[in-house]
Amino acid sequence: MGPALIEGCVDSYASAMAACRGGADRLELCANLAIGGTTPSPSLFRQVRRDCQVPIHVLIRPRFGDFLYSGPEREEICGEIRRFRELGADGVVIGALTPEAELDREALLPMTDCAGGMSLTLHRAFDMTRDAAQALEAAVELGFRTVLTSGQAGSAAEGKEALGQLRRRAAGRIAVMAGCGVRAENIEEIYRAGGVRAFHTTGRKGPVDSGMRWRRAGVSMGLPSLSEYELWLTDEETFRACARIVHSLPAPEEGAK
């Protein structure tokens, strides 16, 4: 069992800096978290790498939607993995599924090869697999060091029992990181259910109002459910509150199942 760890899930320079100041042990750098996250730009990575000293894992996801990737999409993913390896990323966050909702070994093997010695995290494609135990074993065999999961539930709090089962099955071979809906209010609850001590969170407090004074009504640049005049950013104090709790969690044999 490794040390307690909190990873900041961020998609902007401002959020990355807030998470770093708030006590993040690691960052998952993304773009477009409003649609679940996609691959960030190299320019954003360079800025964050320059100004934040914690390890940075980069999400490699070419688009919104399922994790069933075409040949050209797999090629794109491998190209991005190589690009961020050359830029100095500490790890990448990847995943791919077959039509039958199993980990796609044929797709993932070239991706893991492209990663070289970088740390590998299996993202929440895991939560869309048909058989969590089978997917966990496949992830271990493929060389992943971490699996990011909500326990195949709508949130990590809802999946807390499954998270504990996965941690026990992993038996130290791969880290199980709780993600989706992680907040200061539920970290200890998730921990008590099964001893998970690695957590992934945006540390957001709520939408930040745009600085735009004149606003065009009735026009959307993207999803109609999202306002063009609200920004979703990591809040330093909210993240710090999460980090304090995570870093205080004892080893599971001291008090968790």
N, C-alpha and C positions, 0 to 999 in steps of 0.2 A: 504494500500500500504506500503510494507516494504521498507527498505533503499536500495539504489543502491548497487548492488553486482556484483563482477566479479569472476568467477570461472575458475581456470586454469585446462585445460584438459592435463594431463601429463602421460607419460608411461615410465619414467626413473627417477632415483634419480637426475640426473643433471637437467632435466627439472623441476622437483618438486621444487628444491632449487631455480632455476631461477625465477619461478613463485612466490614463497614466497617472495623472495627479491624484486620482481617487484611490489608487492602490492596486491597479490591475497587475496581475502576474504575467499576463500575455494578452495580445490582441488577436482577434480575428478581423482582418480588414476586408471589407466588402464594398460594393456599391448597391444602391437601390434596395435598402432593407424593407421598404414599403411593399415590395413584391417578393420578399423572402430572401433577397440578396443575390447579387450577380458579381462577376469579376470586376475588381476595381481598376482604375487606370494606373499605369506605371508612374505617372506624375504624382498622384496621391501617395502611392507607396513611397516614393523618394522623399516626399515631405515628412511623412510620419517616421520613416527610418532615420532621417536626419535628426529629428527632434524628440523622439521617444526611445528610451533605452531598453524597453522590455522586448522579449521575443515577439515577432510578428508572423502569424500564419495567415496566408492569403486564400480567400475563397475563390475557387475556380469553378464558375458556373456560367455557361455562355448565354443562358436565357431563363426567363420565367417558365414555369410549367413542370412537366414530368421529368424523370431522370432517364428516359429511354432515348439514347443519343444516336444520331445518324453517323455514318462514316466521316463526313466533313466536320461534324460537331466534335467527334472524338479527336480528330486532327487538330482542331482549334484548341481544345483543352490541353493536349500535349504541348502545343506551341506556347500556350500561356504558362504552363508549369515550367518549361525551360526558361522562359523570359524572366519569371520572378525568381527562379533559382539563381540566374545570372545577376539579378539586381540585389541579391543578398537576403531573400526571405528565409526565415528559419523553418518554415513548414508550409504545406498547402492543405487545403480542406476540399476534398473531392468525393465523388460518388457516382455510380452508374448502375442502372437496373436492367434486367431482362424484361420482356413482355410478361413473364410469369411472376414478376415481383421478387426475383432473387438478385443478389449481387451479381453483376455482369463481370465475371472474371476475365473474359476475353477482352472487354473494353478496359478494365482496370489495370491489368498487368502492364500494358505499355505506359499507362499514366504513372504507375509506381516506378517503373524504370526511368521515366523522364525526371522524376523527383530526385534521383540520385540519393544522397544522404540526408535530404530534408525530412523532417518529421511529417508523418501522414496522419491526418484526421479524417475519418469517415463522417460526412455530414449527415443531415437528417433524411437523406434518401433512405437511411436505415429504418426510419419510422414508417416508411411506405412499403417495407418488405413484408412478404407473406408470413415468414417464420423468423422471429427475432433470434432464437437460439441458433438456428442454422446460419443466419446472417452474421452473428457475432463470431462464430467459428471461422467463417470465410474471411472476415476482416482480419482475424489473427493470422491466418495462413497467408494473406496478401501483404502482411507487414505493417498494417496500421497500428499506430501507437495509442490512438484515442478514438472512441466512438462518441459522437455528439447525439444525444437522444432525449426525447421527452418520455421514454418508456412506451412509445407507440400510442400515446394518448394526446389529447388536445392541449395539454400543458404538462410540465414536469411535476407539478403538484398533483395532478390527476393520475399521472403515471408513476407515482413515487414507489409503490410496491413493486412494480415491474422493474424499475431502476435498481432496486435492491437485489432482485433476482438476477439481473444482468451482471451486477457487480460481483456477486458471489460466483456466478458461472465463469466470469472472466478470470477470477482467481489470480489477479496480478499480471496476467498476460497482456492485457490491454486496459487502458484507463476508460472508465465510463464517466462521461461528463453530462450533467443534467442541463438541459437547455429548453427554452420556450416558457415564457411567463415567469421566469425566476425573478423574485423580488426579495427585499429584506424581510418581508412578512412571512415568507414561506420557506426560506432556506433551511432553517432548523427542522421544520416539519419534514422536508424531503430527506434530510440527513437522518433523522430518527427512524424513518421508515426502512432504511436499508444501508446506511453508512456511506452513501456517496459524498465525497468531499471535493469534487471538481465541479465547478458551476460556470455557466455561460450566460451572460446577461448584457442587455443594452444599457442598463442603468438609467433609463429615461424616467423623467418625472411627468411629462405631459408635453403637448405641443407648445412650441414657442411661436408667438405671433410674429409674422413677417414685418420687416421694416418698411414695406411699401405703404405709402400714404394714399395714393390714388389707386383704386382697384377696379378691375374689369369684372363685372358680375356675369354669370352665366356661361363662362368659357372655361373649359378644362383642358389642360395639357396632357393629361394621362387618365388615371382611373377616376371616374366621376365622383366616387365616394370620398376622394381625398381633396382637401382644399389646397389651392395653389398658394395660399397665404398662411399656411402653418408649416413650421419646421420641426422635425422630430430629431432631437439631439440628446446625447448622453449628458446627464446632469452630474456634475462632480460630486456633490454632497450625497445624492442618491446612490451613486456608485460606491462612494466611500462607506456608506452604511452597510451595503452588501459585503464589501471587502472585509470589514471588521468582523462580521459574523462568520464568514467563511474561514478567515484566518484563525478564528478562535475554536473551530471545531476539533474535538479530540479524535484520535484514531478510533475506528469503529469498535474495536474490541474493548474500548473503555466505556462505551455507553450506547452503541447502536447494534441493531440486529445484524 
